[in-house]
């Protein structure tokens, strides 16, 4: 440490608030610098003198002034967050009730049946009405679906 340390560093040294490396560097500097040792002694004397001073007197009107300033939590202004929070809670409740009362879709319909029904719907919408009345239409549609890889 070539430069003289700041007074704040000397104060931290007295308070033992320095890490090991900073403390070692300052000890090395103090070993060779009379000016800083003198400053450290003066700072230590000042701290001891201040520690022995009586506490400052508390003003007589401090408690009444604090009582006027302090407000109980129940007297604080009400925050208007309850309105949006209530709306959100009601919305969530409505969604939950709707989910519970909604009819459940039957699970487990084989994809082959759905694909066949969809293909038949598409095919019937493209075929003229006279061909739809053909007794072989369903058999022909089933054969076409089997060729495409659908199991009926």
C-alpha positions as CSV (number, residue, x, y, z in Angstrom):
1,X,0.0,0.0,0.0
2,X,1.9,3.0,-1.3
3,X,-0.8,5.6,-0.7
4,X,-2.2,6.6,2.7
5,X,-5.5,4.8,3.4
6,X,-8.7,6.7,3.6
7,X,-10.2,7.4,7.0
8,X,-13.1,5.1,6.3
9,X,-10.6,2.2,5.8
10,X,-8.9,3.0,9.1
11,X,-12.4,3.1,10.8
12,X,-13.2,-0.3,9.2
13,X,-9.9,-1.6,10.5
14,X,-10.8,-0.5,14.1
15,X,-14.2,-2.1,13.7
16,X,-12.6,-5.3,12.4
17,X,-14.7,-5.1,9.3
18,X,-11.8,-5.8,6.8
19,X,-11.1,-9.1,5.2
20,X,-7.8,-10.9,5.9
21,X,-6.0,-9.5,2.7
22,X,-7.1,-5.9,3.4
23,X,-6.1,-6.2,7.1
24,X,-2.7,-7.6,6.2
25,X,-2.0,-4.9,3.6
26,X,-3.0,-2.1,6.1
27,X,-0.9,-3.7,8.9
28,X,2.1,-3.6,6.5
29,X,1.5,0.0,5.7
30,X,1.0,1.0,9.4
31,X,4.3,-0.7,10.2
32,X,6.2,1.8,8.1
33,X,4.0,4.9,8.2
34,X,4.1,7.0,11.4
35,X,1.5,9.4,10.0
36,X,-1.1,6.7,9.5
37,X,-0.4,5.1,12.9
38,X,-1.0,8.5,14.5
39,X,-4.2,8.9,12.5
40,X,-5.4,5.5,13.6
41,X,-4.7,6.3,17.3
42,X,-6.6,9.6,17.0
43,X,-9.5,7.8,15.4
44,X,-9.5,5.2,18.2
45,X,-9.5,7.9,20.8
46,X,-12.3,9.7,19.1
47,X,-14.4,6.5,19.0
48,X,-13.8,5.9,22.7
49,X,-14.6,9.5,23.6
50,X,-17.9,9.3,21.7
51,X,-18.8,5.9,23.2
52,X,-18.6,7.5,26.7
53,X,-20.9,10.4,25.9
54,X,-24.3,10.3,27.5
55,X,-27.2,9.6,25.1
56,X,-29.0,12.7,23.8
57,X,-32.1,13.6,25.7
58,X,-35.5,12.6,24.3
59,X,-37.8,15.5,23.7
60,X,-40.9,15.5,25.9
61,X,-43.3,15.9,23.0
62,X,-41.8,13.0,21.0
63,X,-44.4,10.4,22.0
64,X,-47.4,12.6,21.2
65,X,-45.9,13.6,17.9
66,X,-45.3,9.9,17.0
67,X,-48.8,9.0,18.1
68,X,-50.2,11.6,15.7
69,X,-48.1,10.3,12.8
70,X,-48.6,6.6,13.4
71,X,-51.9,5.2,12.0
72,X,-53.2,1.7,12.8
73,X,-53.3,-0.6,9.8
74,X,-57.1,-0.7,10.0
75,X,-57.2,3.1,9.5
76,X,-55.1,3.0,6.4
77,X,-56.8,3.8,3.1
78,X,-58.3,0.7,1.5
79,X,-56.6,-0.4,-1.7
80,X,-59.0,-0.9,-4.6
81,X,-57.4,-4.3,-5.5
82,X,-60.4,-6.2,-4.1
83,X,-62.5,-5.4,-7.1
84,X,-60.2,-7.0,-9.8
85,X,-59.3,-9.8,-7.4
86,X,-63.0,-10.6,-6.8
87,X,-63.7,-10.5,-10.5
88,X,-60.8,-12.9,-11.2
89,X,-62.1,-15.2,-8.4
90,X,-65.6,-15.2,-9.8
91,X,-64.3,-15.9,-13.3
92,X,-62.3,-18.8,-12.1
93,X,-65.3,-20.2,-10.1
94,X,-67.5,-19.9,-13.2
95,X,-64.9,-21.8,-15.4
96,X,-64.7,-24.5,-12.7
97,X,-68.5,-24.9,-12.5
98,X,-68.7,-25.0,-16.3
99,X,-66.0,-27.7,-16.5
100,X,-67.7,-29.8,-13.9
101,X,-71.2,-29.6,-15.4
102,X,-70.1,-29.9,-19.0
103,X,-70.9,-33.3,-20.6
104,X,-67.8,-35.4,-20.9
105,X,-66.9,-36.6,-24.4
106,X,-66.8,-40.4,-24.5
107,X,-63.2,-41.6,-24.6
108,X,-62.0,-44.5,-26.6
109,X,-63.6,-44.0,-30.0
110,X,-61.3,-45.9,-32.4
111,X,-59.6,-43.7,-34.9
112,X,-60.5,-46.1,-37.7
113,X,-64.2,-45.5,-37.2
114,X,-63.8,-41.8,-37.1
115,X,-61.7,-41.9,-40.3
116,X,-64.2,-44.0,-42.0
117,X,-67.1,-41.7,-41.0
118,X,-65.1,-38.7,-42.2
119,X,-64.2,-40.3,-45.5
120,X,-67.8,-41.4,-46.0
121,X,-69.0,-37.8,-45.3
122,X,-66.5,-36.4,-47.8
123,X,-67.4,-39.0,-50.4
124,X,-71.1,-38.5,-50.0
125,X,-70.8,-34.8,-50.4
126,X,-68.9,-35.2,-53.7
127,X,-71.1,-38.0,-55.3
128,X,-74.3,-37.2,-57.1
129,X,-77.5,-38.1,-55.3
130,X,-78.4,-40.9,-57.7
131,X,-75.2,-42.7,-56.9
132,X,-75.8,-42.4,-53.2
133,X,-78.9,-44.5,-53.5
134,X,-76.9,-47.4,-55.0
135,X,-77.0,-50.5,-52.8
136,X,-73.3,-51.0,-53.5
137,X,-72.2,-47.6,-52.4
138,X,-71.3,-48.6,-48.8
139,X,-69.4,-51.7,-50.0
140,X,-67.5,-49.7,-52.6
141,X,-66.6,-47.0,-50.0
142,X,-65.4,-49.7,-47.5
143,X,-63.3,-51.3,-50.2
144,X,-61.8,-47.9,-51.1
145,X,-61.0,-47.2,-47.4
146,X,-59.4,-50.6,-46.9
147,X,-57.1,-49.9,-49.9
148,X,-56.1,-46.6,-48.3
149,X,-55.2,-48.5,-45.1
150,X,-58.2,-47.8,-42.9
151,X,-59.5,-50.7,-40.9
152,X,-63.3,-50.8,-40.9
